[in-house]
């Protein structure tokens, strides 16, 4: 009988250990990347914000919020992304052609549907051919500019992995 009790104890200890490991792993996976932003900065933001998944590191030292615009960079190995986000301007709803005209001026060359909405790929003249992805969804306007051009597949993977926080 004592051997059965010791096996039960070991089994319970093993289950508890696995549950703790699972909970820690889940917290790591679901952590709020916006928590990387300084608390004072986060309090100012009054619109939904998009963040890359945890395979990207948000550079808190570069984060800023000025005139209603959030800007931060995110890094993964040798790649860097610059995120610029703001509440969708009222003019977008007042003048239905405003957003399509903006995309035309930014030299839109492609679009695709992602998990967070329709993404428009552009090559603004000001960036001398560099890419910028644009998303207007959930009352937020997001621009992402990579340090080096992304393939269509890389864009799709990035936007499918973005997480929305309010």
N, C-alpha and C positions, 0 to 999 in steps of 0.2 A: 504494500500500500504506500509506503513512503516514496518508492521509486515513481509511482504514478503521480503523486503530489509534486515532486520535483520537476517532472516533465510538464505538468500543467503550469507550474510557475514559470518555467523557461518559455513555454509557448505564449503565455500571457505577456511576459517581458518582451518577447520577440514581436508580438503584434503591436504593443505599445510603441516600441522602438520604430517599427515601420510606419506607424501612424504619424509619429513626430517627424520623421524624415519626409514623409509625403506632405505634411502641412508646411514644412519649411520650403520644400521645392515648389509647392503651389504659390506660396507668398512671393517667392522670387520670380516666378513666371508672371504673376498678376500684379506685381508692384506697379504703382502709379509712377510712370516716368516723369510726370509733371512735378513729382516730389523732388526732382533734381533742381528745380528752379528755386531761387530764394523766396522765402515765405512772403516777404513784403511785396515782391513782384507778383506772386500768384494771387494775392488779395486784390490787386488792381484789375485783373483780367475778368471781364464780364461776358465772355462768349466761349463757346465750345472750342477746345484746342485739340489739335492732332499731334501725336508723338509717335516716333518710330518704335518698333518692338525692342525688347531688351538686348538684342544683338548689337544695337547701336548705343553709343554713350553720348548723352546730352552734356555739352560743355557749359557748365553753370557759370563759369567766369565770363563767357561771351553773351549770356542772356541779357536782354533788355526789353523794356516796355515803355514806349514813348508815343505820345499822341495817338493812343488806341491801337498801336501796332506792336505785337510780340515778335521778337527776333531772337533766334538761338541757332547754334550749330550742333551738329551731331556727327560723331565719328565712328567708323567701323574699319579697322585695319588702316589702309592707306586712303580710304575714301572719306570725303567730308560732304555733308549736306548743310545748306543754309535754309532754315525754315523762317518764313515771314508770314504771320497770321494776323487777321483782324476780323472784326464783325463785318458781315456782308454790308457794303454801303447801301443806304436807302435808295440811291439812284438806280440800283439794279432792278428794284421792283417798280419804281416809278417810270422808268424808260426801258421797256423790255429789250430793245436792241443794244443797250449799253454794254452788257457783258459780251455778246458776240462781236461787237465792234472792238472792244478791248482785246479780245483774242486775235482778231485780224491784225490789229496794230502790233501785237506781240509776235506776229508771224507764226500762227498756229500751223503745224504740219501734220498732226495726228491726234487722235483721241481714243480712249478705251474705257470700258466699264470696269470698275474695281469694286471691292467689298464696301468702300466708303462713298462711292458715287462715280460720276463721269469725270475722268481726268483728261485735261487738254495739254498736249506737249507743244511747247513754243520755242522759238529761237529769236529772242528779242535783239534788234539791231544794236542796242546799247551793250549787249554782252558779246558782240562780235561773233555771233554764231553759237554761243554757248546755250545750253538747254535750260529751260525753266518749265516745271510742271505746275499746272494751275488746277485747283479744285474749289468749286463753290458748292457747299453743301451744309445743311444744318445751321444756316444763318452764319456761317464762317467762310472766309475767303483765305485760301492757303496757296502760297507760292513756295516751291522747293527748287533750289538751284544746287546742282552737284558740282564738286570741284573738277570733275572730269565727266564727259558724257556717259550716260547710261544707255544700255540696250533697251529695246522694248520690253524684253523679259525682266530685266532688273527693275524697270519702272513698275511693271505689273506686280512683281513680288513685294516691292516696297509699299505700294498703296494697299495691297491686300493685307499687309501686316500692320498698317497704321492703327493706332488705338485712339479713341476719342475720349476726352475728359472735359468735364465742365467745372 
